[in-house]
Amino acid sequence: MLGGLLLSTAGQFFVESYGILTRGEYWRFQSQCLRRIRVLSPKALVRDSIDDLRKAFRDRDGERATRIALELYGIDAARMDTALGH
């Protein structure tokens, strides 16, 4: 589930919020940053959503992962784009 989350724009938001942008324009994201990500409790989620997020990760389908993650977190796609500066 975490892989699908990190593949989504919600995951990108976490990386950009907690990571460090290096001089080479790459994000440095260490294990302590991963611990800060607010992952929703699997017990509170619909099993199908978890399975869909996992499948999106396996298929490397960022669009589907984003759609599912934003729905799970209750975030509007336009608002996420604004937060990421798109």
PDB file with one MODEL, atoms N, CA, C and O in Angstrom:
MODEL        1
ATOM      1  N   MET A   1       0.820  -1.187   0.000  1.00  0.00           N
ATOM      2  CA  MET A   1       0.000   0.000   0.000  1.00  0.00           C
ATOM      3  C   MET A   1       0.873   1.264   0.000  1.00  0.00           C
ATOM      4  O   MET A   1       0.555   2.244  -0.674  1.00  0.00           O
ATOM      5  N   LEU A   2       1.976   1.232   0.762  1.00  0.00           N
ATOM      6  CA  LEU A   2       2.855   2.399   0.823  1.00  0.00           C
ATOM      7  C   LEU A   2       3.461   2.700  -0.543  1.00  0.00           C
ATOM      8  O   LEU A   2       3.630   3.864  -0.906  1.00  0.00           O
ATOM      9  N   GLY A   3       3.789   1.650  -1.303  1.00  0.00           N
ATOM     10  CA  GLY A   3       4.349   1.854  -2.634  1.00  0.00           C
ATOM     11  C   GLY A   3       3.389   2.606  -3.539  1.00  0.00           C
ATOM     12  O   GLY A   3       3.791   3.524  -4.253  1.00  0.00           O
ATOM     13  N   GLY A   4       2.115   2.217  -3.511  1.00  0.00           N
ATOM     14  CA  GLY A   4       1.109   2.910  -4.310  1.00  0.00           C
ATOM     15  C   GLY A   4       0.933   4.346  -3.874  1.00  0.00           C
ATOM     16  O   GLY A   4       0.756   5.241  -4.700  1.00  0.00           O
ATOM     17  N   LEU A   5       0.981   4.560  -2.583  1.00  0.00           N
ATOM     18  CA  LEU A   5       0.860   5.923  -2.055  1.00  0.00           C
ATOM     19  C   LEU A   5       2.027   6.791  -2.523  1.00  0.00           C
ATOM     20  O   LEU A   5       1.827   7.930  -2.945  1.00  0.00           O
ATOM     21  N   LEU A   6       3.236   6.255  -2.449  1.00  0.00           N
ATOM     22  CA  LEU A   6       4.410   7.030  -2.860  1.00  0.00           C
ATOM     23  C   LEU A   6       4.450   7.263  -4.366  1.00  0.00           C
ATOM     24  O   LEU A   6       5.080   8.213  -4.831  1.00  0.00           O
ATOM     25  N   LEU A   7       3.780   6.401  -5.131  1.00  0.00           N
ATOM     26  CA  LEU A   7       3.710   6.569  -6.583  1.00  0.00           C
ATOM     27  C   LEU A   7       2.754   7.697  -6.973  1.00  0.00           C
ATOM     28  O   LEU A   7       2.858   8.249  -8.068  1.00  0.00           O
ATOM     29  N   SER A   8       1.842   8.033  -6.098  1.00  0.00           N
ATOM     30  CA  SER A   8       0.808   9.036  -6.386  1.00  0.00           C
ATOM     31  C   SER A   8       1.314  10.458  -6.149  1.00  0.00           C
ATOM     32  O   SER A   8       2.395  10.663  -5.597  1.00  0.00           O
ATOM     33  N   THR A   9       0.515  11.429  -6.575  1.00  0.00           N
ATOM     34  CA  THR A   9       0.879  12.824  -6.305  1.00  0.00           C
ATOM     35  C   THR A   9       0.788  13.134  -4.810  1.00  0.00           C
ATOM     36  O   THR A   9       1.464  14.039  -4.319  1.00  0.00           O
ATOM     37  N   ALA A  10      -0.043  12.386  -4.091  1.00  0.00           N
ATOM     38  CA  ALA A  10      -0.089  12.562  -2.632  1.00  0.00           C
ATOM     39  C   ALA A  10       1.270  12.176  -2.042  1.00  0.00           C
ATOM     40  O   ALA A  10       1.779  12.850  -1.146  1.00  0.00           O
ATOM     41  N   GLY A  11       1.847  11.095  -2.550  1.00  0.00           N
ATOM     42  CA  GLY A  11       3.180  10.686  -2.125  1.00  0.00           C
ATOM     43  C   GLY A  11       4.227  11.715  -2.501  1.00  0.00           C
ATOM     44  O   GLY A  11       5.145  11.995  -1.730  1.00  0.00           O
ATOM     45  N   GLN A  12       4.083  12.280  -3.701  1.00  0.00           N
ATOM     46  CA  GLN A  12       5.001  13.327  -4.143  1.00  0.00           C
ATOM     47  C   GLN A  12       4.921  14.525  -3.198  1.00  0.00           C
ATOM     48  O   GLN A  12       5.939  15.139  -2.878  1.00  0.00           O
ATOM     49  N   PHE A  13       3.717  14.852  -2.757  1.00  0.00           N
ATOM     50  CA  PHE A  13       3.532  15.956  -1.818  1.00  0.00           C
ATOM     51  C   PHE A  13       4.279  15.683  -0.508  1.00  0.00           C
ATOM     52  O   PHE A  13       4.930  16.571   0.042  1.00  0.00           O
ATOM     53  N   PHE A  14       4.174  14.433  -0.012  1.00  0.00           N
ATOM     54  CA  PHE A  14       4.903  14.074   1.211  1.00  0.00           C
ATOM     55  C   PHE A  14       6.408  14.202   1.002  1.00  0.00           C
ATOM     56  O   PHE A  14       7.115  14.744   1.851  1.00  0.00           O
ATOM     57  N   VAL A  15       6.897  13.699  -0.134  1.00  0.00           N
ATOM     58  CA  VAL A  15       8.329  13.763  -0.426  1.00  0.00           C
ATOM     59  C   VAL A  15       8.802  15.214  -0.476  1.00  0.00           C
ATOM     60  O   VAL A  15       9.828  15.558   0.112  1.00  0.00           O
ATOM     61  N   GLU A  16       8.056  16.057  -1.175  1.00  0.00           N
ATOM     62  CA  GLU A  16       8.449  17.454  -1.290  1.00  0.00           C
ATOM     63  C   GLU A  16       8.302  18.210   0.022  1.00  0.00           C
ATOM     64  O   GLU A  16       9.005  19.194   0.256  1.00  0.00           O
ATOM     65  N   SER A  17       7.396  17.758   0.876  1.00  0.00           N
ATOM     66  CA  SER A  17       7.211  18.423   2.171  1.00  0.00           C
ATOM     67  C   SER A  17       8.288  18.034   3.174  1.00  0.00           C
ATOM     68  O   SER A  17       8.752  18.875   3.944  1.00  0.00           O
ATOM     69  N   TYR A  18       8.687  16.768   3.171  1.00  0.00           N
ATOM     70  CA  TYR A  18       9.614  16.267   4.180  1.00  0.00           C
ATOM     71  C   TYR A  18      11.035  16.082   3.668  1.00  0.00           C
ATOM     72  O   TYR A  18      11.973  16.058   4.465  1.00  0.00           O
ATOM     73  N   GLY A  19      11.214  15.952   2.362  1.00  0.00           N
ATOM     74  CA  GLY A  19      12.539  15.700   1.802  1.00  0.00           C
ATOM     75  C   GLY A  19      13.335  16.975   1.617  1.00  0.00           C
ATOM     76  O   GLY A  19      12.866  18.078   1.897  1.00  0.00           O
ATOM     77  N   ILE A  20      14.547  16.791   1.139  1.00  0.00           N
ATOM     78  CA  ILE A  20      15.454  17.909   0.892  1.00  0.00           C
ATOM     79  C   ILE A  20      15.814  17.897  -0.586  1.00  0.00           C
ATOM     80  O   ILE A  20      16.223  16.867  -1.121  1.00  0.00           O
ATOM     81  N   LEU A  21      15.663  19.035  -1.244  1.00  0.00           N
ATOM     82  CA  LEU A  21      16.033  19.155  -2.645  1.00  0.00           C
ATOM     83  C   LEU A  21      17.533  19.421  -2.715  1.00  0.00           C
ATOM     84  O   LEU A  21      18.017  20.426  -2.194  1.00  0.00           O
ATOM     85  N   THR A  22      18.262  18.518  -3.358  1.00  0.00           N
ATOM     86  CA  THR A  22      19.710  18.650  -3.430  1.00  0.00           C
ATOM     87  C   THR A  22      20.113  19.624  -4.532  1.00  0.00           C
ATOM     88  O   THR A  22      19.285  20.072  -5.324  1.00  0.00           O
ATOM     89  N   ARG A  23      21.377  19.931  -4.561  1.00  0.00           N
ATOM     90  CA  ARG A  23      21.904  20.853  -5.567  1.00  0.00           C
ATOM     91  C   ARG A  23      21.693  20.316  -6.982  1.00  0.00           C
ATOM     92  O   ARG A  23      21.553  21.093  -7.927  1.00  0.00           O
ATOM     93  N   GLY A  24      21.671  18.998  -7.131  1.00  0.00           N
ATOM     94  CA  GLY A  24      21.464  18.380  -8.435  1.00  0.00           C
ATOM     95  C   GLY A  24      20.005  18.249  -8.820  1.00  0.00           C
ATOM     96  O   GLY A  24      19.677  17.561  -9.786  1.00  0.00           O
ATOM     97  N   GLU A  25      19.118  18.906  -8.069  1.00  0.00           N
ATOM     98  CA  GLU A  25      17.679  18.900  -8.333  1.00  0.00           C
ATOM     99  C   GLU A  25      17.031  17.543  -8.104  1.00  0.00           C
ATOM    100  O   GLU A  25      16.024  17.226  -8.736  1.00  0.00           O
ATOM    101  N   TYR A  26      17.600  16.730  -7.200  1.00  0.00           N
ATOM    102  CA  TYR A  26      17.012  15.457  -6.812  1.00  0.00           C
ATOM    103  C   TYR A  26      16.516  15.579  -5.380  1.00  0.00           C
ATOM    104  O   TYR A  26      17.073  16.328  -4.577  1.00  0.00           O
ATOM    105  N   TRP A  27      15.453  14.826  -5.070  1.00  0.00           N
ATOM    106  CA  TRP A  27      14.930  14.845  -3.713  1.00  0.00           C
ATOM    107  C   TRP A  27      15.646  13.792  -2.886  1.00  0.00           C
ATOM    108  O   TRP A  27      15.682  12.621  -3.264  1.00  0.00           O
ATOM    109  N   ARG A  28      16.212  14.199  -1.767  1.00  0.00           N
ATOM    110  CA  ARG A  28      16.803  13.265  -0.815  1.00  0.00           C
ATOM    111  C   ARG A  28      15.736  12.988   0.233  1.00  0.00           C
ATOM    112  O   ARG A  28      15.221  13.896   0.887  1.00  0.00           O
ATOM    113  N   PHE A  29      15.428  11.731   0.368  1.00  0.00           N
ATOM    114  CA  PHE A  29      14.321  11.327   1.222  1.00  0.00           C
ATOM    115  C   PHE A  29      14.784  10.143   2.044  1.00  0.00           C
ATOM    116  O   PHE A  29      14.926   9.042   1.512  1.00  0.00           O
ATOM    117  N   GLN A  30      15.020  10.343   3.310  1.00  0.00           N
ATOM    118  CA  GLN A  30      15.580   9.313   4.169  1.00  0.00           C
ATOM    119  C   GLN A  30      14.497   8.598   4.970  1.00  0.00           C
ATOM    120  O   GLN A  30      13.333   8.996   4.969  1.00  0.00           O
ATOM    121  N   SER A  31      14.908   7.538   5.650  1.00  0.00           N
ATOM    122  CA  SER A  31      13.939   6.704   6.364  1.00  0.00           C
ATOM    123  C   SER A  31      13.151   7.486   7.416  1.00  0.00           C
ATOM    124  O   SER A  31      11.973   7.205   7.634  1.00  0.00           O
ATOM    125  N   GLN A  32      13.779   8.455   8.064  1.00  0.00           N
ATOM    126  CA  GLN A  32      13.031   9.225   9.066  1.00  0.00           C
ATOM    127  C   GLN A  32      11.905  10.028   8.420  1.00  0.00           C
ATOM    128  O   GLN A  32      10.903  10.334   9.067  1.00  0.00           O
ATOM    129  N   CYS A  33      12.073  10.369   7.135  1.00  0.00           N
ATOM    130  CA  CYS A  33      11.006  11.062   6.409  1.00  0.00           C
ATOM    131  C   CYS A  33       9.835  10.117   6.168  1.00  0.00           C
ATOM    132  O   CYS A  33       8.676  10.520   6.271  1.00  0.00           O
ATOM    133  N   LEU A  34      10.133   8.867   5.850  1.00  0.00           N
ATOM    134  CA  LEU A  34       9.067   7.875   5.634  1.00  0.00           C
ATOM    135  C   LEU A  34       8.211   7.708   6.890  1.00  0.00           C
ATOM    136  O   LEU A  34       6.998   7.520   6.804  1.00  0.00           O
ATOM    137  N   ARG A  35       8.843   7.778   8.028  1.00  0.00           N
ATOM    138  CA  ARG A  35       8.100   7.608   9.283  1.00  0.00           C
ATOM    139  C   ARG A  35       7.122   8.753   9.545  1.00  0.00           C
ATOM    140  O   ARG A  35       6.186   8.600  10.330  1.00  0.00           O
ATOM    141  N   ARG A  36       7.329   9.882   8.903  1.00  0.00           N
ATOM    142  CA  ARG A  36       6.459  11.044   9.116  1.00  0.00           C
ATOM    143  C   ARG A  36       5.206  11.016   8.242  1.00  0.00           C
ATOM    144  O   ARG A  36       4.260  11.762   8.495  1.00  0.00           O
ATOM    145  N   ILE A  37       5.191  10.167   7.224  1.00  0.00           N
ATOM    146  CA  ILE A  37       4.038  10.100   6.319  1.00  0.00           C
ATOM    147  C   ILE A  37       2.831   9.555   7.084  1.00  0.00           C
ATOM    148  O   ILE A  37       2.920   8.538   7.772  1.00  0.00           O
ATOM    149  N   ARG A  38       1.730  10.238   6.950  1.00  0.00           N
ATOM    150  CA  ARG A  38       0.491   9.835   7.614  1.00  0.00           C
ATOM    151  C   ARG A  38      -0.237   8.812   6.738  1.00  0.00           C
ATOM    152  O   ARG A  38      -0.996   9.168   5.837  1.00  0.00           O
ATOM    153  N   VAL A  39       0.015   7.545   7.027  1.00  0.00           N
ATOM    154  CA  VAL A  39      -0.631   6.471   6.281  1.00  0.00           C
ATOM    155  C   VAL A  39      -1.939   6.133   6.987  1.00  0.00           C
ATOM    156  O   VAL A  39      -1.982   5.961   8.205  1.00  0.00           O
ATOM    157  N   LEU A  40      -2.986   6.044   6.208  1.00  0.00           N
ATOM    158  CA  LEU A  40      -4.293   5.717   6.764  1.00  0.00           C
ATOM    159  C   LEU A  40      -4.295   4.288   7.287  1.00  0.00           C
ATOM    160  O   LEU A  40      -3.627   3.419   6.727  1.00  0.00           O
ATOM    161  N   SER A  41      -5.029   4.046   8.338  1.00  0.00           N
ATOM    162  CA  SER A  41      -5.115   2.715   8.923  1.00  0.00           C
ATOM    163  C   SER A  41      -5.814   1.760   7.956  1.00  0.00           C
ATOM    164  O   SER A  41      -6.922   2.046   7.502  1.00  0.00           O
ATOM    165  N   PRO A  42      -5.182   0.633   7.636  1.00  0.00           N
ATOM    166  CA  PRO A  42      -5.827  -0.333   6.737  1.00  0.00           C
ATOM    167  C   PRO A  42      -7.176  -0.826   7.264  1.00  0.00           C
ATOM    168  O   PRO A  42      -8.047  -1.200   6.480  1.00  0.00           O
ATOM    169  N   LYS A  43      -7.350  -0.828   8.577  1.00  0.00           N
ATOM    170  CA  LYS A  43      -8.622  -1.274   9.167  1.00  0.00           C
ATOM    171  C   LYS A  43      -9.757  -0.313   8.843  1.00  0.00           C
ATOM    172  O   LYS A  43     -10.923  -0.708   8.827  1.00  0.00           O
ATOM    173  N   ALA A  44      -9.419   0.951   8.585  1.00  0.00           N
ATOM    174  CA  ALA A  44     -10.435   1.967   8.310  1.00  0.00           C
ATOM    175  C   ALA A  44     -10.757   2.067   6.822  1.00  0.00           C
ATOM    176  O   ALA A  44     -11.648   2.821   6.431  1.00  0.00           O
ATOM    177  N   LEU A  45     -10.037   1.312   5.989  1.00  0.00           N
ATOM    178  CA  LEU A  45     -10.209   1.422   4.540  1.00  0.00           C
ATOM    179  C   LEU A  45     -10.969   0.241   3.968  1.00  0.00           C
ATOM    180  O   LEU A  45     -11.002  -0.843   4.551  1.00  0.00           O
ATOM    181  N   VAL A  46     -11.570   0.469   2.831  1.00  0.00           N
ATOM    182  CA  VAL A  46     -12.248  -0.598   2.112  1.00  0.00           C
ATOM    183  C   VAL A  46     -11.168  -1.482   1.484  1.00  0.00           C
ATOM    184  O   VAL A  46     -10.225  -0.975   0.876  1.00  0.00           O
ATOM    185  N   ARG A  47     -11.303  -2.783   1.628  1.00  0.00           N
ATOM    186  CA  ARG A  47     -10.295  -3.732   1.141  1.00  0.00           C
ATOM    187  C   ARG A  47     -10.008  -3.531  -0.358  1.00  0.00           C
ATOM    188  O   ARG A  47      -8.862  -3.646  -0.794  1.00  0.00           O
ATOM    189  N   ASP A  48     -11.046  -3.234  -1.132  1.00  0.00           N
ATOM    190  CA  ASP A  48     -10.863  -3.035  -2.572  1.00  0.00           C
ATOM    191  C   ASP A  48      -9.928  -1.868  -2.859  1.00  0.00           C
ATOM    192  O   ASP A  48      -9.136  -1.931  -3.799  1.00  0.00           O
ATOM    193  N   SER A  49     -10.006  -0.811  -2.071  1.00  0.00           N
ATOM    194  CA  SER A  49      -9.135   0.353  -2.269  1.00  0.00           C
ATOM    195  C   SER A  49      -7.678  -0.012  -2.014  1.00  0.00           C
ATOM    196  O   SER A  49      -6.790   0.418  -2.750  1.00  0.00           O
ATOM    197  N   ILE A  50      -7.436  -0.789  -0.993  1.00  0.00           N
ATOM    198  CA  ILE A  50      -6.078  -1.227  -0.683  1.00  0.00           C
ATOM    199  C   ILE A  50      -5.536  -2.089  -1.818  1.00  0.00           C
ATOM    200  O   ILE A  50      -4.407  -1.898  -2.270  1.00  0.00           O
ATOM    201  N   ASP A  51      -6.348  -3.036  -2.274  1.00  0.00           N
ATOM    202  CA  ASP A  51      -5.935  -3.916  -3.366  1.00  0.00           C
ATOM    203  C   ASP A  51      -5.693  -3.124  -4.651  1.00  0.00           C
ATOM    204  O   ASP A  51      -4.740  -3.403  -5.379  1.00  0.00           O
ATOM    205  N   ASP A  52      -6.546  -2.141  -4.933  1.00  0.00           N
ATOM    206  CA  ASP A  52      -6.372  -1.308  -6.129  1.00  0.00           C
ATOM    207  C   ASP A  52      -5.086  -0.493  -6.050  1.00  0.00           C
ATOM    208  O   ASP A  52      -4.390  -0.332  -7.052  1.00  0.00           O
ATOM    209  N   LEU A  53      -4.773   0.015  -4.878  1.00  0.00           N
ATOM    210  CA  LEU A  53      -3.547   0.795  -4.700  1.00  0.00           C
ATOM    211  C   LEU A  53      -2.318  -0.097  -4.888  1.00  0.00           C
ATOM    212  O   LEU A  53      -1.336   0.317  -5.504  1.00  0.00           O
ATOM    213  N   ARG A  54      -2.373  -1.298  -4.366  1.00  0.00           N
ATOM    214  CA  ARG A  54      -1.274  -2.251  -4.557  1.00  0.00           C
ATOM    215  C   ARG A  54      -1.106  -2.611  -6.029  1.00  0.00           C
ATOM    216  O   ARG A  54       0.014  -2.690  -6.534  1.00  0.00           O
ATOM    217  N   LYS A  55      -2.221  -2.826  -6.706  1.00  0.00           N
ATOM    218  CA  LYS A  55      -2.169  -3.181  -8.128  1.00  0.00           C
ATOM    219  C   LYS A  55      -1.612  -2.013  -8.947  1.00  0.00           C
ATOM    220  O   LYS A  55      -0.826  -2.222  -9.871  1.00  0.00           O
ATOM    221  N   ALA A  56      -2.012  -0.802  -8.614  1.00  0.00           N
ATOM    222  CA  ALA A  56      -1.483   0.376  -9.310  1.00  0.00           C
ATOM    223  C   ALA A  56       0.031   0.442  -9.147  1.00  0.00           C
ATOM    224  O   ALA A  56       0.741   0.798 -10.088  1.00  0.00           O
ATOM    225  N   PHE A  57       0.528   0.105  -7.963  1.00  0.00           N
ATOM    226  CA  PHE A  57       1.972   0.111  -7.735  1.00  0.00           C
ATOM    227  C   PHE A  57       2.652  -0.969  -8.568  1.00  0.00           C
ATOM    228  O   PHE A  57       3.670  -0.713  -9.211  1.00  0.00           O
ATOM    229  N   ARG A  58       2.095  -2.166  -8.557  1.00  0.00           N
ATOM    230  CA  ARG A  58       2.685  -3.260  -9.343  1.00  0.00           C
ATOM    231  C   ARG A  58       2.728  -2.925 -10.825  1.00  0.00           C
ATOM    232  O   ARG A  58       3.690  -3.256 -11.518  1.00  0.00           O
ATOM    233  N   ASP A  59       1.668  -2.258 -11.312  1.00  0.00           N
ATOM    234  CA  ASP A  59       1.586  -1.885 -12.730  1.00  0.00           C
ATOM    235  C   ASP A  59       2.312  -0.576 -13.043  1.00  0.00           C
ATOM    236  O   ASP A  59       2.395  -0.172 -14.203  1.00  0.00           O
ATOM    237  N   ARG A  60       2.840   0.093 -11.998  1.00  0.00           N
ATOM    238  CA  ARG A  60       3.490   1.406 -12.124  1.00  0.00           C
ATOM    239  C   ARG A  60       2.553   2.420 -12.788  1.00  0.00           C
ATOM    240  O   ARG A  60       2.956   3.214 -13.638  1.00  0.00           O
ATOM    241  N   ASP A  61       1.293   2.358 -12.369  1.00  0.00           N
ATOM    242  CA  ASP A  61       0.250   3.238 -12.907  1.00  0.00           C
ATOM    243  C   ASP A  61       0.048   4.405 -11.942  1.00  0.00           C
ATOM    244  O   ASP A  61      -0.784   4.342 -11.037  1.00  0.00           O
ATOM    245  N   GLY A  62       0.823   5.471 -12.151  1.00  0.00           N
ATOM    246  CA  GLY A  62       0.771   6.632 -11.274  1.00  0.00           C
ATOM    247  C   GLY A  62      -0.555   7.349 -11.295  1.00  0.00           C
ATOM    248  O   GLY A  62      -0.992   7.880 -10.274  1.00  0.00           O
ATOM    249  N   GLU A  63      -1.205   7.372 -12.450  1.00  0.00           N
ATOM    250  CA  GLU A  63      -2.506   8.040 -12.558  1.00  0.00           C
ATOM    251  C   GLU A  63      -3.553   7.357 -11.688  1.00  0.00           C
ATOM    252  O   GLU A  63      -4.298   8.014 -10.961  1.00  0.00           O
ATOM    253  N   ARG A  64      -3.600   6.040 -11.771  1.00  0.00           N
ATOM    254  CA  ARG A  64      -4.570   5.292 -10.959  1.00  0.00           C
ATOM    255  C   ARG A  64      -4.220   5.398  -9.477  1.00  0.00           C
ATOM    256  O   ARG A  64      -5.110   5.560  -8.642  1.00  0.00           O
ATOM    257  N   ALA A  65      -2.934   5.309  -9.143  1.00  0.00           N
ATOM    258  CA  ALA A  65      -2.507   5.441  -7.750  1.00  0.00           C
ATOM    259  C   ALA A  65      -2.910   6.800  -7.196  1.00  0.00           C
ATOM    260  O   ALA A  65      -3.355   6.907  -6.053  1.00  0.00           O
ATOM    261  N   THR A  66      -2.751   7.840  -8.014  1.00  0.00           N
ATOM    262  CA  THR A  66      -3.131   9.189  -7.590  1.00  0.00           C
ATOM    263  C   THR A  66      -4.621   9.281  -7.353  1.00  0.00           C
ATOM    264  O   THR A  66      -5.054   9.811  -6.330  1.00  0.00           O
ATOM    265  N   ARG A  67      -5.410   8.773  -8.279  1.00  0.00           N
ATOM    266  CA  ARG A  67      -6.867   8.825  -8.149  1.00  0.00           C
ATOM    267  C   ARG A  67      -7.319   8.132  -6.857  1.00  0.00           C
ATOM    268  O   ARG A  67      -8.159   8.660  -6.129  1.00  0.00           O
ATOM    269  N   ILE A  68      -6.763   6.957  -6.580  1.00  0.00           N
ATOM    270  CA  ILE A  68      -7.154   6.191  -5.384  1.00  0.00           C
ATOM    271  C   ILE A  68      -6.682   6.897  -4.119  1.00  0.00           C
ATOM    272  O   ILE A  68      -7.448   7.037  -3.165  1.00  0.00           O
ATOM    273  N   ALA A  69      -5.415   7.347  -4.102  1.00  0.00           N
ATOM    274  CA  ALA A  69      -4.862   7.995  -2.904  1.00  0.00           C
ATOM    275  C   ALA A  69      -5.617   9.273  -2.561  1.00  0.00           C
ATOM    276  O   ALA A  69      -5.938   9.517  -1.398  1.00  0.00           O
ATOM    277  N   LEU A  70      -5.900  10.088  -3.574  1.00  0.00           N
ATOM    278  CA  LEU A  70      -6.626  11.331  -3.307  1.00  0.00           C
ATOM    279  C   LEU A  70      -8.026  11.049  -2.782  1.00  0.00           C
ATOM    280  O   LEU A  70      -8.523  11.758  -1.907  1.00  0.00           O
ATOM    281  N   GLU A  71      -8.655  10.018  -3.316  1.00  0.00           N
ATOM    282  CA  GLU A  71      -9.986   9.631  -2.828  1.00  0.00           C
ATOM    283  C   GLU A  71      -9.913   9.168  -1.374  1.00  0.00           C
ATOM    284  O   GLU A  71     -10.756   9.540  -0.558  1.00  0.00           O
ATOM    285  N   LEU A  72      -8.903   8.352  -1.050  1.00  0.00           N
ATOM    286  CA  LEU A  72      -8.758   7.844   0.321  1.00  0.00           C
ATOM    287  C   LEU A  72      -8.495   8.970   1.322  1.00  0.00           C
ATOM    288  O   LEU A  72      -9.019   8.949   2.436  1.00  0.00           O
ATOM    289  N   TYR A  73      -7.685   9.947   0.924  1.00  0.00           N
ATOM    290  CA  TYR A  73      -7.373  11.060   1.804  1.00  0.00           C
ATOM    291  C   TYR A  73      -8.424  12.169   1.743  1.00  0.00           C
ATOM    292  O   TYR A  73      -8.389  13.096   2.553  1.00  0.00           O
ATOM    293  N   GLY A  74      -9.356  12.082   0.792  1.00  0.00           N
ATOM    294  CA  GLY A  74     -10.390  13.108   0.674  1.00  0.00           C
ATOM    295  C   GLY A  74      -9.848  14.433   0.166  1.00  0.00           C
ATOM    296  O   GLY A  74     -10.279  15.499   0.604  1.00  0.00           O
ATOM    297  N   ILE A  75      -8.896  14.360  -0.764  1.00  0.00           N
ATOM    298  CA  ILE A  75      -8.260  15.561  -1.302  1.00  0.00           C
ATOM    299  C   ILE A  75      -8.724  15.776  -2.737  1.00  0.00           C
ATOM    300  O   ILE A  75      -8.776  14.837  -3.531  1.00  0.00           O
ATOM    301  N   ASP A  76      -9.058  17.012  -3.058  1.00  0.00           N
ATOM    302  CA  ASP A  76      -9.453  17.379  -4.406  1.00  0.00           C
ATOM    303  C   ASP A  76      -8.204  17.432  -5.298  1.00  0.00           C
ATOM    304  O   ASP A  76      -7.179  17.981  -4.893  1.00  0.00           O
ATOM    305  N   ALA A  77      -8.285  16.863  -6.509  1.00  0.00           N
ATOM    306  CA  ALA A  77      -7.139  16.810  -7.425  1.00  0.00           C
ATOM    307  C   ALA A  77      -6.622  18.201  -7.774  1.00  0.00           C
ATOM    308  O   ALA A  77      -5.411  18.407  -7.854  1.00  0.00           O
ATOM    309  N   ALA A  78      -7.517  19.151  -7.979  1.00  0.00           N
ATOM    310  CA  ALA A  78      -7.089  20.519  -8.316  1.00  0.00           C
ATOM    311  C   ALA A  78      -6.332  21.145  -7.144  1.00  0.00           C
ATOM    312  O   ALA A  78      -5.352  21.861  -7.347  1.00  0.00           O
ATOM    313  N   ARG A  79      -6.777  20.880  -5.947  1.00  0.00           N
ATOM    314  CA  ARG A  79      -6.104  21.418  -4.754  1.00  0.00           C
ATOM    315  C   ARG A  79      -4.702  20.809  -4.606  1.00  0.00           C
ATOM    316  O   ARG A  79      -3.758  21.497  -4.217  1.00  0.00           O
ATOM    317  N   MET A  80      -4.578  19.519  -4.918  1.00  0.00           N
ATOM    318  CA  MET A  80      -3.267  18.868  -4.842  1.00  0.00           C
ATOM    319  C   MET A  80      -2.330  19.467  -5.889  1.00  0.00           C
ATOM    320  O   MET A  80      -1.160  19.714  -5.595  1.00  0.00           O
ATOM    321  N   ASP A  81      -2.821  19.701  -7.095  1.00  0.00           N
ATOM    322  CA  ASP A  81      -2.005  20.335  -8.134  1.00  0.00           C
ATOM    323  C   ASP A  81      -1.527  21.705  -7.689  1.00  0.00           C
ATOM    324  O   ASP A  81      -0.378  22.079  -7.929  1.00  0.00           O
ATOM    325  N   THR A  82      -2.403  22.444  -7.048  1.00  0.00           N
ATOM    326  CA  THR A  82      -2.038  23.769  -6.546  1.00  0.00           C
ATOM    327  C   THR A  82      -0.953  23.652  -5.470  1.00  0.00           C
ATOM    328  O   THR A  82       0.006  24.424  -5.463  1.00  0.00           O
ATOM    329  N   ALA A  83      -1.111  22.690  -4.569  1.00  0.00           N
ATOM    330  CA  ALA A  83      -0.138  22.510  -3.500  1.00  0.00           C
ATOM    331  C   ALA A  83       1.239  22.127  -4.045  1.00  0.00           C
ATOM    332  O   ALA A  83       2.266  22.491  -3.472  1.00  0.00           O
ATOM    333  N   LEU A  84       1.247  21.379  -5.172  1.00  0.00           N
ATOM    334  CA  LEU A  84       2.508  20.970  -5.774  1.00  0.00           C
ATOM    335  C   LEU A  84       3.046  22.011  -6.748  1.00  0.00           C
ATOM    336  O   LEU A  84       4.140  21.850  -7.289  1.00  0.00           O
ATOM    337  N   GLY A  85       2.284  23.075  -6.972  1.00  0.00           N
ATOM    338  CA  GLY A  85       2.736  24.136  -7.849  1.00  0.00           C
ATOM    339  C   GLY A  85       2.581  23.824  -9.322  1.00  0.00           C
ATOM    340  O   GLY A  85       3.324  24.360 -10.144  1.00  0.00           O
ATOM    341  N   HIS A  86       1.629  22.966  -9.677  1.00  0.00           N
ATOM    342  CA  HIS A  86       1.405  22.609 -11.088  1.00  0.00           C
ATOM    343  C   HIS A  86       0.396  23.530 -11.723  1.00  0.00           C
ATOM    344  O   HIS A  86       0.082  23.383 -12.904  1.00  0.00           O
TER     345      HIS A  86
ENDMDL
END
